[in-house]
């Protein structure tokens, strides 16, 4: 009899202990040692864990929905400041991490602002929360020399902007030294023989100073004490009038808009000419309008479902001449269910501003949406800078 009763009491006591432990865990959830997946944390893995069934999300939605997030990891190709030739093609690759708790599906990479060197919009492959992915865009360097930077944003299907990444390059003319102090090889039309014994030292650090409407100041460092003067060569055209000894600058012609002149300087005396200075490219100054967006906002902000709101903006002509007529388009995210605002401006003089607004009403869900304001949307104005005509303005909608 006693052998049968002992197991029964043991079972009952064990059951009571288990119930008590369960209640205790429910009251002290902060002390549990079992991890509870609420928001996925970033990992270094670039692939989802093996699944016997079709892939499932790697994060668990939290009450109220998941959270979007994007983190830049590294430049896989084309580090900042990479040098390319004019119109040279390349592929820019970024590595980013889905740092939120939402799995990416239907997310896109969209050009935001700056220099549009590549694809303006492309899809991003599906990516679980916490994972990393390499995003590549085929690009082409601009045709003009100088530094360029373009920004792209990662955007959710609902229009939320998760953050921007950029491509930063330098375009250098392979046919010149880009203004460095290294001597360059002279063309066949100019003597290339070595300086004679006793010839003066070559000038260096050739650079540009101020100028007028049709001229610019060319300056250099005088490295000799025995020159009789300096000769300035307009490459491909010929020699300009010589300038006297101990002179370190001269006025040279400024090219027309869209053209580039090259100049070199030599010192000379009775023994002969020095080596040439570095080659300096001088680009013509274009007298052009430049339309820019000064500011844009919504009234009220945030807007309220089912109530009228105004989209307000101010644009300005930062150029040196009048613009002529141009169009302004404010494009709203498709989920807002709104027609674009389209306005026509008769033209702005140099430095002139113009403000406008349009009224809309949306019943879209309470959320954040992207909108794009574009000046000279039809591309009718030939501007000095075509890369600053669009601005992304977030629109927030709240429930009544």
N, C-alpha and C positions, 0 to 999 in steps of 0.2 A: 504493500500500500504506500509506504513512504517513498519507494523508488518512483512511483508514478506521480506523487504530489510535487516532488521537487521540480521536475521540468516544467510543470504548469505554472508554478509561482515564478520560476525564472523567466518564462515567456511573458507573463503579465508584467513583471518588473521591467523587463527589457522594452516592452511596448510603451509603458509609461515614460521611461527614460527617453525613448525616441521622440515621443510627442512633445515632451518638455524641451528637448534640444531644438526641435523644429520651431516651437514658439519663441524660444530665445533667439534663434537666428533671425526670425522675422522682426524682432524688436531691436536688434543690434546689427542692422545691415551694414553699417560702416565698419564692423570688425570682421566681416567675412573674408576668408583668404581665397575664395573662388573668384577669379576675374569675371566681371560682368561687362560684356561688350555693349557700350552705349554709343560712343562716338569713335569711329576708327581712327587710329593714330598713324602718322606717316611711317612707312617702312622703306627699306633700301631695296626690296625685291622689285623686279621689273616684270614679274609674271604672276598670275593668280595661282593659288595652291591647287594641286591636282584634285580633280573632281570625278567621282564615278558617275554621277548624274550630270546633266547639263549645268554649266557654270551658274552659280548663284551669287548675289551681292556679298562682298566681304565685310560690309558694315551693317549694323542693325539700326533701322530708323529709330530716332528718339521721339518722345511725345512731341507733337507739333510739326514733325517733319525733319528731314536731314539738313545739313549745312553745307553750302558750297565753299570751296577753297582751292587756290592754286598757288604753288610755290615754285619759283625759278630755282633750278639746281645748278646748271652750268651751261656754257657755250660749248657744244660738241665740235662745231666747226666755226670758222671765221671769228676769231676773238676780236674784241673791240679794237679799232684802229688798223685792221688789216688793209693793206694797200692793193688796189686793183687798177687796171688800165681803164680808160673810158670805154663804156659799153661792153665791158667784159662780163661774161656769165659766171655765176657761181651758185652754190647751194648752201644756204644758211640752215643750221640745225641747232635747236635748243633742246635741253632736257628739262622737263618740268615734272612736278609731283602733284597728284590729286591730294591735296592736304585737307580736304573737307571730309564729310561723312556721306555725301551723295556719290553714288557711282555715276561716272560720266557716260552718257549715251545720248547721241545727238548734239554734242557740244561742238563748237566751231572756233576756228582761228580767223579773226577779222582784222583787216588793216584799220588802225585807229587814227594816227596822224603822223606828220613828219614827211619823209621822203618815201613814196610808194615804189620801192625797187622791185617788188615781186607780186605774187598772187594776193589779191585783195580779200579773198575769202575762200576757205577750204575747211572740210570736215576733219574732226579729230577722231581717231578710232576709239571705240568704247574702252574705258579704263576704270577698274575698281578703285574705291577709296583707298588711299594710302600707297598706291602704286605709282611708278614713274613711267614716262614715255618720252621718246625722241620725236620732235616735230620738225619737219624739214620743209623749206620753201625755196623754190627755184627763183633766183633773182638775177637782175642785170644792173651793173653799176651805171650811174648817170653818165652822160657824155661830157660834162664839164668837170674840170679839176676842182678839188676842195674836199672838205669833210661833209659826210652825209649821215643822217640817222633817221630810221623809220621805226614806228611803234605798231605792234599788233596786240590785240587783246584776246583773251580766252573768254568765250561767252556761252552761257547756258542756253538751252532751248527756250527758256522763259525770258531771255534777254538780259539776264544779270551779268554784269562785267566782273569776272573773277580776278582781273589784274592784267597788266601789260608786260610784254617782253619786247626788246628792241634789237635792231641790227645797226651797228656803227662801223662805217668804213671810211677810207680815204681814197679818193680818185686822183692818180698822178699821171701826167703825160709822159709816156715812155720815151718820147723824143726830146725831153729836156731834163734838167737836174732838179726841177721843181724849186729853184731859187736857192739851192745849197751852194757851198763855197768850192765844190769840186770843179776843176776846169773841165770843159767839154771839148770834144773834137770839133775843130773848125770845118765848115763846108769847103768844098773844092774851090769855090769862087774866092776864098780868102786864103792868104798865104799860111802854110802850116809848117814852115821851116822853124827850127829852134831859134830862139833869140840870139843875136850876135853878142860876142863878148863886149861888155860895157853897156848893154841895153838895160833900161830900168827894170825894176821889179814889177810884177803884174799887180794891178789893183785887185782888191778882194771885197767880200761882203757887199755885193751889189744889191741894191734894194730900191724901193719906190718911196717917194715922198708925196707931198700934195701936188695939186695940179689945177688947171683951169678947165674950161669947157672942151678944149681941143688938145690940150697938152698935159703932160705929167712930168714930175721931177724924178730924174734918175740919179741916184747917189751911190758912192762907193768909198772904200778906204784907200788912201794914198800910201803905198808901201815903199816909195822911193824918194830919195832926196835930189836926184839928178835928172828928172824927166823934163823935157821941153814942153810937154803938153799931153793931152789925152785924145784918142780917136774913139768915136762911138760908131759901132756898126749896126745898122738896121738889117738884120739877117734876111737874105733873100732880096734886098732892095739896093743897099749900098752904104757908103760911108756918109755920115753927117759932118757938118763943119767941125774942125778940131776946136778944142777948148784949151785954155792956157795951163801953165804949170801950177801946181799946188791948188788946183781947183778940185773939189770933191763932189760936184753935182752939176747937172745940166738939164735943160728942158728939152724933151723929145715929144714927137707927135703921139697923140692918144688915138688908138684904133677906133673905127666906127663900131656901132653896136653889132655884136655877133662875131667880130673878128678879133684875132690875137696877133700882136707884133712881138718879135724877139729882138733883144738888144744885148750886145757885148761891148766891153770897154777894154782898150789897150793903152798903156803908157808908151811914149816914144821919146827918143832923143837922137842926136847925131849918129849914134852907133846902131840904131835900129829900134824895132818894136819889142815890147814885152810879150809874154804869153797873154792870151785873152782872159778876161774875168769870166765868172760863171755866166751862163745864159739865163736871162730873165724874161719870162713871159709876161706881157702886159695885155690884159683883156679890155676890150672896149666897154665903156659904160653905156648901158641901154637906158634911154629915157622911156620908161614904161609905167603904167599904173600898177598898183598892187592892192587888191581888195582883201581885207582881213575882217574877221569877226571880233569885235571889241568885247562884247559880252552877250549872254543869252540866259534866260531864266523863265520859270513858270510862276504865274500868279493865280491862285495861291500855290504854295509849295509846302507840303504835298497837296496834290489835287484830290478832290473828293469824288467818289463814285456818283455818277448821275448828275453832277453839278458842272456848270460852265467853268472853264479856266482859260487863261490867256497865255499863249506862247510869245514871249517878248524878246527882241534882239536889237543890237546896234552894230552896224558895219561901218568901215572907214576905208578910204583910199589912201594908203601909205605911200603911193608912188609919186612920181615927179610930173606926171601929165594926167589929164582927165581920162576917165575910164570909158565913157560911152555907156549905153544901156546894158543892163545885165539882169539875170533872174536870181531869185532867192527861193530855195526849197527847204522846208522843214519836214523831214520824213520821220514818221512814227513807227514803232515796232508793230508788226502785224497783229499781235495779240490785243493791242489797244482798240482795234476796229475803227481806226480814224483815217480820213483822207489826208493826204499831204497838204501842208500850207504852201501855196505857190504865189509869189509876189513878183512884180516887175519894178525895177528901179530905173529911172531915166538916165542915170549916170552921176558920178561924183567927181568933183575937181580934186586936185592935190590937197590932202589933209582934211577933206570934207567928210562928215559923218551923216548917217541916216538911220533912223530907228523905225521899227514897225512891230506889229503884233497880229495874231490871228486867234480866234476863239474856237474852242473845241469842247466836247463833252464825251466822256467815256464811261462805260459800264464794266470795264475790265476788272478782274479780281485784284484785291489789294496786294500789291507787289511792286517791285522796282523794274522798270523797263528802260531800254536804251532808245534814244532818238538821235537823229543826225541833222544838223543845220549846215547847209551848203550855200556859199555865195558864188555867183557866176556858175550856176549849176549847168548851164548849157555850154560852157566853155567858149563864149563869144568874145571875151576880153583877153587880149594877149598880155599877160602879166609878167612882171619881173620874177615873181615867185609863185609857181602854180601849186606848191605843196602845202599851203596854209589856208585853204579855202573851206575846209570842213571841220566841224567841231561836234564831238559827241556830248550830249547833255542828258544825264539820267533823269527819268521822270518817275516819281513815287506816287502811287495811288493808295489811298486809305479808304476804308469802309465808312459809310455814313454813320 
